[in-house]
């Protein structure tokens, strides 16, 4: 599972979860659709799949002091769209 893989990106944002997701979601759709948005409590998860298997998962969780913690995991770090997704995730910070 991707959850068991080390993140390709771990970062923080001053934006709240919804604002950050609002920025990142259309960027990921442009890179490699389809993108699924799921909620896990206060966290948001964006998932890109290929043949029903997740290839990229971005988890955005609220930070205690405000803002968000972001982790991006990929099934294969060099897979199509991973570098562009990391760039998009950093651009939305």
N, CA, C and O atoms as a GROMACS GRO file, in nm:
protein
  372
    1UNK      N    1   0.083  -0.119   0.000
    1UNK     CA    2   0.000   0.000   0.000
    1UNK      C    3   0.088   0.125   0.000
    1UNK      O    4   0.201   0.124   0.049
    2UNK      N    5   0.035   0.231  -0.054
    2UNK     CA    6   0.111   0.355  -0.058
    2UNK      C    7   0.136   0.411   0.081
    2UNK      O    8   0.236   0.478   0.105
    3UNK      N    9   0.046   0.384   0.172
    3UNK     CA   10   0.060   0.432   0.309
    3UNK      C   11   0.191   0.383   0.372
    3UNK      O   12   0.247   0.450   0.459
    4UNK      N   13   0.239   0.268   0.328
    4UNK     CA   14   0.361   0.210   0.383
    4UNK      C   15   0.488   0.262   0.316
    4UNK      O   16   0.598   0.236   0.364
    5UNK      N   17   0.474   0.335   0.208
    5UNK     CA   18   0.590   0.389   0.137
    5UNK      C   19   0.633   0.522   0.198
    5UNK      O   20   0.549   0.596   0.248
    6UNK      N   21   0.761   0.552   0.194
    6UNK     CA   22   0.805   0.682   0.244
    6UNK      C   23   0.753   0.793   0.152
    6UNK      O   24   0.743   0.774   0.031
    7UNK      N   25   0.720   0.909   0.207
    7UNK     CA   26   0.670   1.018   0.124
    7UNK      C   27   0.778   1.069   0.028
    7UNK      O   28   0.896   1.074   0.062
    8UNK      N   29   0.735   1.108  -0.093
    8UNK     CA   30   0.825   1.174  -0.186
    8UNK      C   31   0.833   1.322  -0.152
    8UNK      O   32   0.926   1.392  -0.191
    9UNK      N   33   0.733   1.370  -0.077
    9UNK     CA   34   0.730   1.509  -0.033
    9UNK      C   35   0.661   1.517   0.101
    9UNK      O   36   0.552   1.462   0.119
   10UNK      N   37   0.723   1.586   0.194
   10UNK     CA   38   0.661   1.621   0.322
   10UNK      C   39   0.686   1.769   0.340
   10UNK      O   40   0.801   1.814   0.340
   11UNK      N   41   0.579   1.845   0.354
   11UNK     CA   42   0.593   1.990   0.365
   11UNK      C   43   0.478   2.048   0.446
   11UNK      O   44   0.390   1.975   0.491
   12UNK      N   45   0.480   2.177   0.464
   12UNK     CA   46   0.377   2.248   0.538
   12UNK      C   47   0.326   2.364   0.454
   12UNK      O   48   0.394   2.411   0.363
   13UNK      N   49   0.205   2.408   0.487
   13UNK     CA   50   0.147   2.524   0.422
   13UNK      C   51   0.083   2.613   0.527
   13UNK      O   52   0.035   2.564   0.629
   14UNK      N   53   0.084   2.742   0.503
   14UNK     CA   54   0.012   2.834   0.591
   14UNK      C   55  -0.137   2.834   0.561
   14UNK      O   56  -0.216   2.891   0.637
   15UNK      N   57  -0.176   2.771   0.451
   15UNK     CA   58  -0.318   2.765   0.412
   15UNK      C   59  -0.389   2.654   0.487
   15UNK      O   60  -0.329   2.552   0.521
   16UNK      N   61  -0.519   2.674   0.514
   16UNK     CA   62  -0.597   2.567   0.575
   16UNK      C   63  -0.619   2.456   0.473
   16UNK      O   64  -0.592   2.473   0.354
   17UNK      N   65  -0.668   2.343   0.519
   17UNK     CA   66  -0.683   2.225   0.435
   17UNK      C   67  -0.767   2.254   0.310
   17UNK      O   68  -0.725   2.222   0.199
   18UNK      N   69  -0.883   2.316   0.328
   18UNK     CA   70  -0.972   2.339   0.214
   18UNK      C   71  -0.913   2.434   0.112
   18UNK      O   72  -0.929   2.414  -0.008
   19UNK      N   73  -0.845   2.538   0.157
   19UNK     CA   74  -0.782   2.634   0.066
   19UNK      C   75  -0.669   2.566  -0.012
   19UNK      O   76  -0.656   2.586  -0.132
   20UNK      N   77  -0.589   2.487   0.057
   20UNK     CA   78  -0.478   2.416  -0.009
   20UNK      C   79  -0.532   2.317  -0.112
   20UNK      O   80  -0.483   2.312  -0.225
   21UNK      N   81  -0.633   2.238  -0.074
   21UNK     CA   82  -0.692   2.141  -0.166
   21UNK      C   83  -0.754   2.212  -0.286
   21UNK      O   84  -0.745   2.164  -0.399
   22UNK      N   85  -0.816   2.327  -0.262
   22UNK     CA   86  -0.875   2.405  -0.370
   22UNK      C   87  -0.772   2.450  -0.472
   22UNK      O   88  -0.804   2.464  -0.590
   23UNK      N   89  -0.651   2.472  -0.428
   23UNK     CA   90  -0.541   2.508  -0.518
   23UNK      C   91  -0.485   2.383  -0.588
   23UNK      O   92  -0.463   2.385  -0.710
   24UNK      N   93  -0.462   2.277  -0.512
   24UNK     CA   94  -0.392   2.160  -0.566
   24UNK      C   95  -0.478   2.071  -0.656
   24UNK      O   96  -0.428   2.020  -0.757
   25UNK      N   97  -0.604   2.053  -0.621
   25UNK     CA   98  -0.688   1.959  -0.696
   25UNK      C   99  -0.692   1.988  -0.846
   25UNK      O  100  -0.669   1.896  -0.925
   26UNK      N  101  -0.720   2.111  -0.891
   26UNK     CA  102  -0.723   2.133  -1.036
   26UNK      C  103  -0.586   2.115  -1.103
   26UNK      O  104  -0.579   2.076  -1.219
   27UNK      N  105  -0.479   2.142  -1.029
   27UNK     CA  106  -0.345   2.121  -1.084
   27UNK      C  107  -0.319   1.973  -1.108
   27UNK      O  108  -0.262   1.935  -1.210
   28UNK      N  109  -0.361   1.889  -1.013
   28UNK     CA  110  -0.342   1.744  -1.029
   28UNK      C  111  -0.430   1.690  -1.141
   28UNK      O  112  -0.387   1.602  -1.216
   29UNK      N  113  -0.552   1.741  -1.153
   29UNK     CA  114  -0.641   1.698  -1.261
   29UNK      C  115  -0.577   1.729  -1.397
   29UNK      O  116  -0.587   1.649  -1.490
   30UNK      N  117  -0.513   1.845  -1.406
   30UNK     CA  118  -0.447   1.883  -1.532
   30UNK      C  119  -0.326   1.795  -1.561
   30UNK      O  120  -0.294   1.772  -1.678
   31UNK      N  121  -0.260   1.745  -1.456
   31UNK     CA  122  -0.140   1.661  -1.474
   31UNK      C  123  -0.179   1.518  -1.512
   31UNK      O  124  -0.125   1.462  -1.607
   32UNK      N  125  -0.272   1.461  -1.436
   32UNK     CA  126  -0.305   1.319  -1.460
   32UNK      C  127  -0.442   1.285  -1.402
   32UNK      O  128  -0.451   1.238  -1.288
   33UNK      N  129  -0.548   1.308  -1.479
   33UNK     CA  130  -0.681   1.271  -1.430
   33UNK      C  131  -0.699   1.119  -1.434
   33UNK      O  132  -0.625   1.053  -1.506
   34UNK      N  133  -0.792   1.061  -1.361
   34UNK     CA  134  -0.885   1.126  -1.269
   34UNK      C  135  -0.825   1.140  -1.129
   34UNK      O  136  -0.735   1.065  -1.091
   35UNK      N  137  -0.876   1.237  -1.055
   35UNK     CA  138  -0.833   1.260  -0.917
   35UNK      C  139  -0.956   1.245  -0.828
   35UNK      O  140  -1.061   1.304  -0.854
   36UNK      N  141  -0.943   1.166  -0.723
   36UNK     CA  142  -1.052   1.146  -0.627
   36UNK      C  143  -1.021   1.225  -0.502
   36UNK      O  144  -0.908   1.222  -0.452
   37UNK      N  145  -1.120   1.296  -0.450
   37UNK     CA  146  -1.107   1.368  -0.324
   37UNK      C  147  -1.186   1.291  -0.219
   37UNK      O  148  -1.304   1.264  -0.236
   38UNK      N  149  -1.117   1.256  -0.110
   38UNK     CA  150  -1.181   1.184   0.001
   38UNK      C  151  -1.152   1.261   0.129
   38UNK      O  152  -1.055   1.335   0.138
   39UNK      N  153  -1.236   1.242   0.227
   39UNK     CA  154  -1.218   1.304   0.359
   39UNK      C  155  -1.194   1.195   0.462
   39UNK      O  156  -1.254   1.088   0.458
   40UNK      N  157  -1.105   1.226   0.555
   40UNK     CA  158  -1.076   1.138   0.667
   40UNK      C  159  -1.073   1.227   0.790
   40UNK      O  160  -0.967   1.276   0.829
   41UNK      N  161  -1.188   1.246   0.851
   41UNK     CA  162  -1.197   1.341   0.962
   41UNK      C  163  -1.173   1.481   0.910
   41UNK      O  164  -1.242   1.526   0.818
   42UNK      N  165  -1.077   1.552   0.967
   42UNK     CA  166  -1.044   1.687   0.923
   42UNK      C  167  -0.944   1.688   0.808
   42UNK      O  168  -0.917   1.793   0.749
   43UNK      N  169  -0.888   1.574   0.776
   43UNK     CA  170  -0.789   1.565   0.669
   43UNK      C  171  -0.857   1.544   0.534
   43UNK      O  172  -0.968   1.492   0.526
   44UNK      N  173  -0.788   1.584   0.429
   44UNK     CA  174  -0.835   1.560   0.292
   44UNK      C  175  -0.731   1.475   0.221
   44UNK      O  176  -0.611   1.491   0.242
   45UNK      N  177  -0.778   1.385   0.137
   45UNK     CA  178  -0.689   1.296   0.063
   45UNK      C  179  -0.723   1.306  -0.085
   45UNK      O  180  -0.837   1.285  -0.126
   46UNK      N  181  -0.623   1.339  -0.165
   46UNK     CA  182  -0.637   1.340  -0.309
   46UNK      C  183  -0.568   1.215  -0.362
   46UNK      O  184  -0.452   1.188  -0.328
   47UNK      N  185  -0.638   1.140  -0.444
   47UNK     CA  186  -0.584   1.013  -0.492
   47UNK      C  187  -0.593   1.006  -0.644
   47UNK      O  188  -0.700   1.026  -0.702
   48UNK      N  189  -0.480   0.978  -0.707
   48UNK     CA  190  -0.476   0.957  -0.851
   48UNK      C  191  -0.461   0.806  -0.872
   48UNK      O  192  -0.374   0.742  -0.813
   49UNK      N  193  -0.547   0.752  -0.956
   49UNK     CA  194  -0.544   0.607  -0.978
   49UNK      C  195  -0.516   0.574  -1.123
   49UNK      O  196  -0.537   0.655  -1.214
   50UNK      N  197  -0.467   0.454  -1.143
   50UNK     CA  198  -0.447   0.398  -1.277
   50UNK      C  199  -0.497   0.255  -1.271
   50UNK      O  200  -0.446   0.175  -1.193
   51UNK      N  201  -0.596   0.223  -1.351
   51UNK     CA  202  -0.657   0.090  -1.349
   51UNK      C  203  -0.700   0.051  -1.208
   51UNK      O  204  -0.676  -0.061  -1.163
   52UNK      N  205  -0.764   0.146  -1.139
   52UNK     CA  206  -0.820   0.128  -1.004
   52UNK      C  207  -0.715   0.114  -0.895
   52UNK      O  208  -0.750   0.090  -0.779
   53UNK      N  209  -0.588   0.127  -0.928
   53UNK     CA  210  -0.481   0.121  -0.828
   53UNK      C  211  -0.427   0.260  -0.803
   53UNK      O  212  -0.398   0.333  -0.898
   54UNK      N  213  -0.412   0.299  -0.676
   54UNK     CA  214  -0.357   0.432  -0.650
   54UNK      C  215  -0.212   0.441  -0.695
   54UNK      O  216  -0.131   0.353  -0.664
   55UNK      N  217  -0.179   0.547  -0.766
   55UNK     CA  218  -0.041   0.570  -0.807
   55UNK      C  219   0.019   0.690  -0.735
   55UNK      O  220   0.141   0.703  -0.725
   56UNK      N  221  -0.069   0.777  -0.684
   56UNK     CA  222  -0.022   0.895  -0.612
   56UNK      C  223  -0.128   0.934  -0.510
   56UNK      O  224  -0.247   0.941  -0.543
   57UNK      N  225  -0.086   0.958  -0.387
   57UNK     CA  226  -0.179   0.998  -0.282
   57UNK      C  227  -0.121   1.119  -0.210
   57UNK      O  228  -0.006   1.118  -0.166
   58UNK      N  229  -0.202   1.223  -0.199
   58UNK     CA  230  -0.163   1.343  -0.125
   58UNK      C  231  -0.256   1.354  -0.005
   58UNK      O  232  -0.378   1.360  -0.019
   59UNK      N  233  -0.197   1.356   0.114
   59UNK     CA  234  -0.274   1.370   0.237
   59UNK      C  235  -0.246   1.509   0.294
   59UNK      O  236  -0.131   1.547   0.315
   60UNK      N  237  -0.354   1.583   0.319
   60UNK     CA  238  -0.344   1.719   0.372
   60UNK      C  239  -0.419   1.721   0.504
   60UNK      O  240  -0.540   1.700   0.509
   61UNK      N  241  -0.345   1.745   0.613
   61UNK     CA  242  -0.402   1.742   0.748
   61UNK      C  243  -0.387   1.879   0.813
   61UNK      O  244  -0.289   1.950   0.787
   62UNK      N  245  -0.483   1.917   0.898
   62UNK     CA  246  -0.470   2.044   0.967
   62UNK      C  247  -0.354   2.040   1.068
   62UNK      O  248  -0.335   1.941   1.137
   63UNK      N  249  -0.279   2.149   1.074
   63UNK     CA  250  -0.170   2.164   1.171
   63UNK      C  251  -0.225   2.230   1.296
   63UNK      O  252  -0.313   2.316   1.287
   64UNK      N  253  -0.177   2.191   1.411
   64UNK     CA  254  -0.227   2.242   1.539
   64UNK      C  255  -0.223   2.395   1.547
   64UNK      O  256  -0.316   2.456   1.599
   65UNK      N  257  -0.117   2.456   1.498
   65UNK     CA  258  -0.102   2.601   1.507
   65UNK      C  259  -0.165   2.675   1.390
   65UNK      O  260  -0.149   2.796   1.378
   66UNK      N  261  -0.238   2.604   1.304
   66UNK     CA  262  -0.296   2.664   1.184
   66UNK      C  263  -0.219   2.618   1.062
   66UNK      O  264  -0.103   2.576   1.072
   67UNK      N  265  -0.281   2.624   0.948
   67UNK     CA  266  -0.217   2.577   0.826
   67UNK      C  267  -0.234   2.428   0.809
   67UNK      O  268  -0.321   2.367   0.872
   68UNK      N  269  -0.152   2.368   0.725
   68UNK     CA  270  -0.167   2.227   0.689
   68UNK      C  271  -0.033   2.156   0.682
   68UNK      O  272   0.071   2.216   0.652
   69UNK      N  273  -0.037   2.026   0.711
   69UNK     CA  274   0.075   1.936   0.686
   69UNK      C  275   0.041   1.858   0.560
   69UNK      O  276  -0.071   1.811   0.544
   70UNK      N  277   0.140   1.843   0.472
   70UNK     CA  278   0.117   1.778   0.344
   70UNK      C  279   0.216   1.664   0.326
   70UNK      O  280   0.336   1.680   0.349
   71UNK      N  281   0.165   1.548   0.284
   71UNK     CA  282   0.250   1.435   0.248
   71UNK      C  283   0.205   1.381   0.114
   71UNK      O  284   0.085   1.360   0.090
   72UNK      N  285   0.300   1.360   0.026
   72UNK     CA  286   0.272   1.304  -0.106
   72UNK      C  287   0.347   1.172  -0.117
   72UNK      O  288   0.468   1.166  -0.097
   73UNK      N  289   0.273   1.067  -0.150
   73UNK     CA  290   0.333   0.935  -0.167
   73UNK      C  291   0.303   0.886  -0.308
   73UNK      O  292   0.195   0.910  -0.362
   74UNK      N  293   0.399   0.817  -0.367
   74UNK     CA  294   0.382   0.763  -0.502
   74UNK      C  295   0.418   0.616  -0.503
   74UNK      O  296   0.508   0.572  -0.432
   75UNK      N  297   0.346   0.541  -0.585
   75UNK     CA  298   0.377   0.397  -0.597
   75UNK      C  299   0.517   0.380  -0.655
   75UNK      O  300   0.594   0.297  -0.607
   76UNK      N  301   0.550   0.459  -0.758
   76UNK     CA  302   0.683   0.458  -0.818
   76UNK      C  303   0.729   0.602  -0.824
   76UNK      O  304   0.664   0.684  -0.890
   77UNK      N  305   0.838   0.636  -0.757
   77UNK     CA  306   0.879   0.776  -0.746
   77UNK      C  307   0.905   0.843  -0.880
   77UNK      O  308   0.890   0.964  -0.892
   78UNK      N  309   0.945   0.765  -0.981
   78UNK     CA  310   0.972   0.823  -1.112
   78UNK      C  311   0.856   0.810  -1.209
   78UNK      O  312   0.873   0.836  -1.328
   79UNK      N  313   0.738   0.771  -1.160
   79UNK     CA  314   0.623   0.749  -1.247
   79UNK      C  315   0.577   0.879  -1.312
   79UNK      O  316   0.604   0.989  -1.263
   80UNK      N  317   0.506   0.863  -1.422
   80UNK     CA  318   0.454   0.977  -1.497
   80UNK      C  319   0.374   1.070  -1.405
   80UNK      O  320   0.282   1.026  -1.336
   81UNK      N  321   0.410   1.196  -1.405
   81UNK     CA  322   0.336   1.296  -1.331
   81UNK      C  323   0.381   1.320  -1.188
   81UNK      O  324   0.335   1.416  -1.125
   82UNK      N  325   0.469   1.237  -1.134
   82UNK     CA  326   0.510   1.253  -0.993
   82UNK      C  327   0.587   1.384  -0.973
   82UNK      O  328   0.557   1.460  -0.882
   83UNK      N  329   0.686   1.410  -1.058
   83UNK     CA  330   0.765   1.534  -1.043
   83UNK      C  331   0.676   1.656  -1.060
   83UNK      O  332   0.689   1.752  -0.985
   84UNK      N  333   0.586   1.653  -1.158
   84UNK     CA  334   0.494   1.766  -1.178
   84UNK      C  335   0.400   1.781  -1.060
   84UNK      O  336   0.364   1.893  -1.024
   85UNK      N  337   0.359   1.670  -0.997
   85UNK     CA  338   0.272   1.675  -0.881
   85UNK      C  339   0.343   1.735  -0.761
   85UNK      O  340   0.284   1.812  -0.685
   86UNK      N  341   0.470   1.700  -0.743
   86UNK     CA  342   0.549   1.759  -0.635
   86UNK      C  343   0.563   1.910  -0.658
   86UNK      O  344   0.552   1.989  -0.565
   87UNK      N  345   0.589   1.948  -0.782
   87UNK     CA  346   0.600   2.090  -0.815
   87UNK      C  347   0.468   2.163  -0.788
   87UNK      O  348   0.468   2.274  -0.735
   88UNK      N  349   0.356   2.102  -0.823
   88UNK     CA  350   0.225   2.162  -0.799
   88UNK      C  351   0.198   2.174  -0.649
   88UNK      O  352   0.146   2.276  -0.602
   89UNK      N  353   0.233   2.070  -0.574
   89UNK     CA  354   0.212   2.073  -0.429
   89UNK      C  355   0.292   2.185  -0.364
   89UNK      O  356   0.244   2.252  -0.273
   90UNK      N  357   0.414   2.204  -0.410
   90UNK     CA  358   0.497   2.314  -0.357
   90UNK      C  359   0.444   2.451  -0.400
   90UNK      O  360   0.451   2.547  -0.323
   91UNK      N  361   0.391   2.460  -0.522
   91UNK     CA  362   0.339   2.588  -0.571
   91UNK      C  363   0.217   2.634  -0.493
   91UNK      O  364   0.192   2.754  -0.482
   92UNK      N  365   0.141   2.540  -0.440
   92UNK     CA  366   0.019   2.575  -0.366
   92UNK      C  367   0.045   2.613  -0.220
   92UNK      O  368  -0.046   2.658  -0.151
   93UNK      N  369   0.167   2.594  -0.175
   93UNK     CA  370   0.197   2.622  -0.034
   93UNK      C  371   0.174   2.768  -0.005
   93UNK      O  372   0.193   2.812   0.108
   0.00000   0.00000   0.00000
